[in-house]
């Protein structure tokens, strides 16, 4: 699932309300999971990982964040 935020401030306010949506860049998420960017995109498309797109008030995405909680869950499933 992708969520879109109109700007950085809106994102920060939502993280205060929902700390579980905080995350890391897609590149860092791929490193944590030990997967390629192609595989990471598949995980996002398959809704295994949720992401937030943060825009610049003009609807242009300037930052994408992958939820840390989802990354940890995916890593835990690999270990079991």
N, C-alpha and C positions, 0 to 999 in steps of 0.2 A: 504494500500500500504506500502511496506517495501522498504526502501532505505538502501543501504550498503555503508559504508565509510571505506577506507582502514586503517585509523588510527585516533587518536584523533585530530591531527593537521588539517587533511582534513575536519573533522567534524566542527571544530572551524572556519575554513575559510569559509565553506559553510553557517554557521550561520551568519557570518558577511554579506554575500551576501543576504541571505534569513532569516532574523530574525524570521519569522513565523514558521520555522521548529524547533525552540528550544523547549525543553520539559523536562519531568521528568521521573524518573524510573517507570517501570511498577507497582511496589508495591505502589508508591506514587499515581500514576494515579488511581489505584483500590481504594485507600482510598478516594481520591477526589470524585470519582464517587459513592462510597459506594457499590461496587460490589466485588464479589470474583475474584480470579485470573482466574478461568475458564470462568467467564462471560467476563472479560476483554479480554481474548484471543479470545472469540467469536466476540467481537466488532472489534478487530483487523482483524480477518479473514473476517468479513463482510465489511471491509473497512470503518467502521464508524470512526475508529481511525487510524492514520498513525504513523508509527514508523520508527526509524533510528537505524540500527545496526552498532556499531562502532567496528572495528576490531583492531588487534594488529600487523599489517603488515604481518601476516602469514595467513590471512583469517579466523582467529578464533575470534568469537564475544566476546568482553570483556565488552561491555556495550550496553544496549538497552534503547532508549529514546522514550517516547510517546509524540506526539506534544501537547503542552499546549493548543493551539488554538482549537484543536479538542475536548479536554476535556471540555473546556468552552462551545463550541457549543453543545455538548451532554447534559451538565447540563442545558443550556438555553432551549433546546427542552423539557426537563422534566418539566420545570416550566410553559410551555405554554399549 
